[in-house]
């Protein structure tokens, strides 16, 4: 089954996911602007990494204005892959496309991407989601992926009975080979998001604070102790929010972190060093706020929030 898919954002997650969906035979359009619109429109998407290099030309690119004024047909499915802090504004720009799509899946980092999308496009059928993909945008239309991780998880109450999500998951899971993408559809998306958040929040905070990659951070005894503290804080807050963790979640998270490629940094570290805005408010900031609401001490993430907050808005925020 070929689906007409809109991928909003062509960074590491959007570029990687959209390219593999196009290679799987779907009709993929990237919702982008500026240099990305020009680069993808002319050259498509290029993926570079340990499983192989692929240039994917059978994709399209357009901006929101082109969709609204060009009389384009509705998309079957939309994936929101912009940065967390842009989720609401991007969904507002793409409101017509999102509200006419059969389903919208949030692949933002963090926990509340779907809520931000709904604020910008209240009529959209939005499902929560997450991606297990390690990559970095090297240039507009060029993504370097760093590991074998290649999966997305999405859903929420009713997802197991939704015909479109069923068809999408089946089409994704029919792929095989080095360029395969896998999909998991779940009813309890919040628990799945919090499970990933134990990894994401820890890696984002520690690689930003230490300015060192996974090969250093998760093999140094003192830094590893901080990683364990971070994991415990995220799990405590997540449990208070209703998330259900498996009995081995803390060790599973450590195993993932220690299994990262040695050169891997969190995407927030790349933004920090490039002087771009940070997703910090939805990561350590969120943990600190929810911890206070639930009366849970989160000293590590409170410290990470305080230390990195001067860089929240990028290089223009250095005077704070």
C-alpha positions as CSV (number, residue, x, y, z in Angstrom):
1,X,0.0,0.0,0.0
2,X,1.5,3.3,-1.1
3,X,0.7,6.3,1.2
4,X,1.0,9.9,0.5
5,X,3.1,11.2,3.4
6,X,4.1,14.7,4.5
7,X,7.2,14.9,6.7
8,X,7.5,18.3,8.3
9,X,11.1,19.0,9.0
10,X,14.1,17.5,7.3
11,X,16.7,17.3,10.1
12,X,18.2,14.1,11.4
13,X,14.9,12.4,12.3
14,X,12.8,13.8,9.5
15,X,15.4,13.4,6.8
16,X,16.2,9.9,7.8
17,X,12.7,8.7,8.3
18,X,11.3,10.3,5.1
19,X,14.1,9.0,3.0
20,X,13.6,5.4,4.1
21,X,9.8,5.7,3.6
22,X,10.4,6.9,0.1
23,X,12.8,4.0,-0.5
24,X,10.0,1.7,0.7
25,X,7.8,3.0,-2.0
26,X,5.7,5.7,-0.3
27,X,5.0,9.1,-1.9
28,X,7.0,11.4,0.4
29,X,6.9,15.2,0.5
30,X,9.1,17.2,2.9
31,X,7.5,20.3,4.4
32,X,10.5,22.6,4.6
33,X,11.6,26.1,3.7
34,X,14.7,28.1,2.9
35,X,17.9,26.2,2.1
36,X,16.3,22.8,2.8
37,X,13.5,23.5,0.3
38,X,16.0,24.3,-2.4
39,X,18.4,21.5,-1.6
40,X,15.8,18.7,-1.4
41,X,13.9,20.0,-4.4
42,X,17.1,19.8,-6.5
43,X,18.9,16.8,-5.1
44,X,16.6,14.9,-2.8
45,X,17.8,13.4,0.4
46,X,21.2,11.8,1.0
47,X,21.8,9.4,3.9
48,X,25.4,8.5,4.9
49,X,26.3,6.0,7.5
50,X,27.6,2.6,8.6
51,X,24.9,0.5,6.9
52,X,25.4,2.2,3.5
53,X,25.0,5.5,1.7
54,X,21.8,6.3,-0.2
55,X,20.7,9.2,-2.4
56,X,16.9,9.3,-2.5
57,X,15.6,11.4,-5.3
58,X,12.0,10.2,-5.5
59,X,10.9,12.8,-2.9
60,X,9.3,16.3,-3.2
61,X,9.6,19.4,-1.1
62,X,7.3,22.3,-0.6
63,X,6.6,25.0,1.9
64,X,3.3,25.6,3.8
65,X,2.2,28.4,1.5
66,X,2.5,26.2,-1.6
67,X,0.2,23.6,-0.1
68,X,-2.4,26.1,0.9
69,X,-2.5,27.9,-2.4
70,X,-1.5,25.2,-4.8
71,X,-4.7,23.0,-4.6
72,X,-2.7,19.9,-3.5
73,X,-4.5,16.8,-2.5
74,X,-4.7,15.9,1.2
75,X,-2.0,13.7,2.6
76,X,-2.8,10.3,4.1
77,X,-0.4,10.7,6.9
78,X,1.9,13.5,8.3
79,X,5.0,13.1,10.5
80,X,6.0,16.1,12.6
81,X,9.8,16.0,12.9
82,X,10.7,19.6,13.8
83,X,12.4,20.6,17.0
84,X,10.2,20.4,20.0
85,X,10.2,24.2,20.5
86,X,8.9,24.6,16.9
87,X,6.2,22.0,17.1
88,X,3.3,24.4,17.8
89,X,4.4,27.1,15.3
90,X,5.1,24.6,12.6
91,X,1.7,22.9,13.1
92,X,0.1,26.3,12.9
93,X,1.8,27.0,9.6
94,X,0.8,23.6,8.2
95,X,-2.6,23.6,9.9
96,X,-4.5,23.0,6.6
97,X,-2.4,20.0,5.7
98,X,-2.4,18.5,9.2
99,X,-6.2,18.9,9.7
100,X,-6.9,17.3,6.3
101,X,-4.5,14.4,6.8
102,X,-5.8,11.0,8.0
103,X,-3.4,11.0,10.9
104,X,-0.5,13.0,12.3
105,X,2.3,11.4,14.3
106,X,4.6,13.4,16.5
107,X,8.2,12.3,16.4
108,X,9.5,15.2,18.5
109,X,12.0,14.6,21.3
110,X,10.4,14.6,24.8
111,X,7.0,13.9,26.0
112,X,4.5,16.6,24.9
113,X,5.1,17.0,21.2
114,X,1.6,15.8,20.3
115,X,0.1,18.4,22.7
116,X,2.1,21.2,21.1
117,X,0.9,20.1,17.7
118,X,-2.7,20.1,18.8
119,X,-2.4,23.7,20.0
120,X,-1.4,24.7,16.5
121,X,-3.8,22.5,14.6
122,X,-6.6,21.6,17.0
123,X,-8.6,19.8,14.3
124,X,-5.8,17.3,13.5
125,X,-5.9,13.6,14.5
126,X,-2.6,13.6,16.4
127,X,-0.9,10.5,17.8
128,X,2.1,10.5,20.1
129,X,5.3,9.0,18.9
130,X,9.1,8.7,19.2
131,X,12.1,7.6,17.1
132,X,15.1,5.5,17.9
133,X,17.5,7.0,15.4
134,X,20.9,8.4,16.0
135,X,22.0,11.0,13.4
136,X,23.1,14.5,12.6
137,X,22.2,16.9,9.8
138,X,25.4,17.6,7.9
139,X,23.9,20.0,5.4
140,X,20.5,20.7,4.0
141,X,19.3,17.4,2.6
142,X,22.2,15.4,3.9
143,X,21.9,13.3,7.1
144,X,24.6,11.2,8.6
145,X,23.2,8.3,10.7
146,X,25.5,6.8,13.3
147,X,24.1,3.4,14.4
148,X,21.9,0.5,13.7
149,X,18.9,2.1,15.5
150,X,16.2,2.5,12.9
151,X,12.7,2.4,14.4
152,X,9.7,4.5,15.2
153,X,7.0,3.9,17.9
154,X,3.6,5.6,17.8
155,X,0.1,5.4,19.0
156,X,-2.2,6.1,21.9
157,X,-5.6,4.9,23.1
158,X,-7.4,3.3,20.0
159,X,-4.2,2.9,17.9
160,X,-4.5,-0.8,17.7
161,X,-7.9,-0.5,16.0
162,X,-7.1,2.4,13.6
163,X,-7.0,1.2,10.0
164,X,-4.6,3.9,8.7
165,X,-2.1,3.3,11.5
166,X,-2.4,-0.5,11.0
167,X,-1.7,-0.1,7.2
168,X,1.2,2.3,7.9
169,X,2.8,0.0,10.5
170,X,2.4,-3.0,8.2
171,X,4.0,-1.2,5.2
172,X,7.0,-0.1,7.3
173,X,7.5,-3.5,8.8
174,X,7.5,-5.1,5.4
175,X,10.8,-3.5,4.7
176,X,14.0,-5.4,5.0
177,X,17.7,-5.0,4.4
178,X,20.2,-2.4,5.4
179,X,17.8,0.5,4.7
180,X,14.8,-1.0,6.7
181,X,12.8,1.0,9.1
182,X,10.7,-0.7,11.7
183,X,7.5,0.5,13.4
184,X,5.8,-0.4,16.6
185,X,2.2,0.6,17.3
186,X,1.2,0.8,21.0
187,X,-1.8,1.8,23.0
188,X,0.3,3.1,26.0
189,X,2.4,5.7,24.1
190,X,3.1,7.7,27.2
191,X,5.0,4.8,28.9
192,X,6.9,4.2,25.7
193,X,7.8,7.9,25.5
194,X,9.0,8.0,29.2
195,X,11.1,4.8,28.6
196,X,12.9,6.5,25.8
197,X,13.1,9.8,27.8
198,X,15.3,8.0,30.4
199,X,17.8,7.7,27.6
200,X,17.2,11.0,25.8
201,X,17.2,13.3,28.8
202,X,20.3,11.7,30.3
203,X,22.2,11.9,27.1
204,X,21.2,15.4,26.3
205,X,22.1,16.8,29.7
206,X,25.4,14.9,30.1
207,X,26.9,15.4,26.7
208,X,26.0,19.1,26.9
209,X,27.4,19.6,30.3
210,X,30.6,17.5,29.8
211,X,31.0,18.6,26.2
212,X,32.2,15.0,25.5
213,X,30.7,12.1,23.5
214,X,29.2,8.9,24.7
215,X,32.5,7.1,24.6
216,X,33.8,9.3,27.4
217,X,30.6,10.1,29.3
218,X,29.3,6.5,29.9
219,X,32.7,5.0,30.6
220,X,33.9,7.4,33.3
221,X,32.9,6.3,36.8
222,X,31.9,9.8,38.1
223,X,29.9,10.6,35.0
224,X,28.3,7.2,35.0
225,X,27.1,7.9,38.5
226,X,25.5,11.1,37.3
227,X,23.8,9.1,34.5
228,X,22.3,6.7,37.0
229,X,21.1,9.7,39.1
230,X,19.5,11.1,35.9
231,X,17.8,7.9,35.1
232,X,16.4,7.5,38.6
233,X,15.0,11.1,38.5
234,X,13.3,10.6,35.1
235,X,11.8,7.3,36.2
236,X,10.5,8.8,39.4
237,X,8.8,11.7,37.6
238,X,7.5,9.5,34.9
239,X,5.9,7.1,37.4
240,X,4.2,10.0,39.1
241,X,2.9,11.0,35.7
242,X,1.4,7.5,35.2
243,X,4.1,5.9,33.1
244,X,4.7,2.1,33.6
245,X,8.3,1.0,33.4
246,X,9.6,-2.5,33.0
247,X,11.5,-4.0,36.0
248,X,14.8,-3.7,34.2
249,X,14.3,-0.2,32.8
250,X,17.2,1.5,34.7
251,X,19.7,-1.2,33.5
252,X,18.3,-1.3,30.0
253,X,18.8,2.5,29.8
254,X,22.4,2.2,30.9
255,X,23.0,-0.6,28.4
256,X,21.7,1.6,25.6
257,X,23.9,4.5,26.7
258,X,27.0,2.4,27.0
259,X,26.3,0.8,23.7
260,X,26.2,4.1,21.8
261,X,28.9,4.7,19.2
262,X,31.8,6.3,21.0
263,X,31.6,9.5,18.9
264,X,27.9,10.0,19.5
265,X,26.6,13.3,21.0
266,X,23.0,14.2,21.8
267,X,21.3,16.4,19.1
268,X,21.0,19.1,21.8
269,X,24.8,19.2,22.1
270,X,25.1,19.8,18.3
271,X,22.6,22.7,18.7
272,X,24.5,24.1,21.7
273,X,27.9,24.1,19.9
274,X,26.3,25.6,16.8
275,X,24.7,28.4,18.7
276,X,21.2,27.3,17.9
277,X,18.2,27.2,20.3
278,X,18.0,24.3,22.7
279,X,15.1,21.8,23.4
280,X,16.2,22.1,27.1
281,X,12.8,23.5,28.3
282,X,11.1,20.2,27.2
283,X,13.9,18.0,28.6
284,X,15.6,18.9,31.8
285,X,13.3,21.9,32.3
286,X,10.3,19.6,32.0
287,X,11.7,17.1,34.5
288,X,12.5,19.9,37.0
289,X,9.0,21.4,36.7
290,X,7.1,18.1,37.0
291,X,9.4,17.1,39.9
292,X,8.3,20.2,41.8
293,X,4.7,19.6,41.0
294,X,4.9,16.0,42.4
295,X,7.2,16.8,45.3
296,X,10.0,14.8,43.8
297,X,13.6,16.0,44.1
298,X,15.4,16.2,40.8
299,X,18.8,17.8,41.7
300,X,20.7,16.6,38.6
301,X,18.1,17.9,36.1
302,X,17.6,21.1,38.1
303,X,21.3,21.7,37.9
304,X,21.4,20.9,34.1
305,X,18.4,23.2,33.5
306,X,20.1,26.0,35.5
307,X,23.5,25.6,33.9
308,X,22.3,25.4,30.3
309,X,19.4,27.8,30.5
310,X,21.6,30.8,29.5
311,X,22.0,29.1,26.1
312,X,18.3,28.3,25.8
313,X,17.7,30.6,22.8
314,X,21.0,30.1,21.2
315,X,23.9,32.4,20.7
316,X,21.6,35.5,20.9
317,X,20.9,34.5,24.6
318,X,24.5,34.7,25.9
319,X,23.8,38.0,27.8
320,X,21.4,36.3,30.2
